[in-house]
Amino acid sequence: MESKIKGTLVTLVKAGFEIEKLRVAAQVRESHLERRGLYDPETQRLIIKLIEAEGYVDGRVEKLLLAHPAYPWFSRVKGVGGENIGKVVGPIEAFGHYYDPGDSLIPRSAISRAPEPYWVVEDGKTVEKIGVWVTGIERLTTISALWKYSGFDVRNGKAPARERGSKTTYNSRLRSMCWRLGSSLLRARGKYYEYYLAQKEKYEQRYANDGTKIVPATSLPKNKDGKRYEPEGIISEGHVHNQALRKMIKLFLACLWLAWREAEGLPVTKPYAIDQLGHDSFISPEDMADRPVKNQRKRKAKK
């Protein structure tokens, strides 16, 4: 069920991002001062308060996640914690949008939904409008749409990258958090870790078959600017690692999309995930859960 008060989780997750940014900046300042043999008690007090605020926000996010539609699935995946999954589902929920009634871009699942009032700030004034609310996961009508929004799609055979002077077409913060979550999945050594190892082995075999040599990054040559590069026929171990890790993250996102939309009663397109990830058979969210289903009590976020 959709909360009558929209955006609580999004608000907390955004606050968490900002507090983390301030905390890191303060810690960097403290580190620079220490190198010069200086100590600033105000910076130290600020860091303490920011850590406290960050802990409070992370704790509230974790409580709110108990009521998340996909919680019964992602809570059973090793490596998923309240802080890292919150910073993935938060930006996805933030993709929610009010459409003007009759807008052709409204997803089919929301066409018959009654418009409701909402408020925006225009020219410094609060203005009331009427619109059809569509959640983030509802707007992302396919797995490929989620991959694109999170920066894990493929463009011209490559992963999307920032280009100077151009606006990114994906949520860069969400992409960073997906990589962070991916590292946690690896450390947990659960089913996603096993999937990562299998994909890494496939990449290594593919490069061996076409004669591409895999070497440590320190063995790569440097260009005139002193930056290491991969010449023709050579690829770094780190590059192969990232390719396998990226594929693992894409599988997690696909499973999250399926579990979330199914729990919301939204249409899903299971066969598409098979085609895009190149699997012989469908990998379901349940296949990637490390823990068995518990007797589910009525879940609700604690106040």
Steps between C-alpha positions, in 0.01 A plus 500: 500500500624847414555730795266801525807710576729469200875533504589427863761239408626719215535799735699300754724338239575841344578638845732206558688576179546864598607421856751244371639758259543755780653241732755392239591863428552567872714186536712606202552840664598330826748278313661800329532682832662196663764489224595855597505414870182698568181414687162671469257403779205648308564272203527202735169590669337544159615155392354346817163669444492404132576137585215508752263650241612250238437213741154636581404528132637156416302354790176662387556387141554145623168513689312637201642227277313242708186616319658507154319277245823321406622457859392131523743432216801729546514435876592139416796591279843486665680833480183711495472731799268782592749772411615369162160384369337820627735703283396291199121488543491865618617649167266261316206623709617856434430437131128524585321777311170689472363499146244738361165321462476342157878509438587234242810406704297369794566123528206273422486389864413858605275615214180461704651648817320805638696828495587657835624838618869566556712806556807639326707814542501731198674839506527480876128431548323177599255402227234230521465270201308188407678192372511122478765355732714220355764336719860457392484124455172542312659746257783253437281268294781265393820363649694680229342829614637442852841411358498823298388714796774351719772526232533125439373489143724458196552777246696436183635183659628680809379606844379864508757752617502865596580737216627849561235759419220243474233418754503141620202290395510286813490549875870521587436471874296184449774352284760568769279337762448196277878454479522535878224241544677274249817506711294404805346207310849378412623521858197306623594205274141395437325408177587828330866436572467157339337664199784753482761220499315319221483815287865581565598151386296547181676829424839345565418209267373737233820706509713185497314378191556822304862534610456794734751500784382584853764680706524688832430873464857573609623320187313729262707751303470876559423767245679834471284640780607221734162325494481125456305369203402168347669444163345273239484140619550582869248557778559558871386269778309789651313555174388135496399525867286806428335333202394202711398723792294720268315197367433384857359841591277494193360165611430641847319799348298267277398290800419811704281630215314168478451458876393861548255518209349159574442606861331819375280303257664668199557321167841338450690386191700199616625377161681830436745438785594168344578657163701790636715303743549208263373222725366169374227501763325763709670598827233605748545717810431190709789318328733772630371511859750355748261449788167315514170679531408568861149498640401847397329708765324816405782740419488866585753775558546578867425851613 
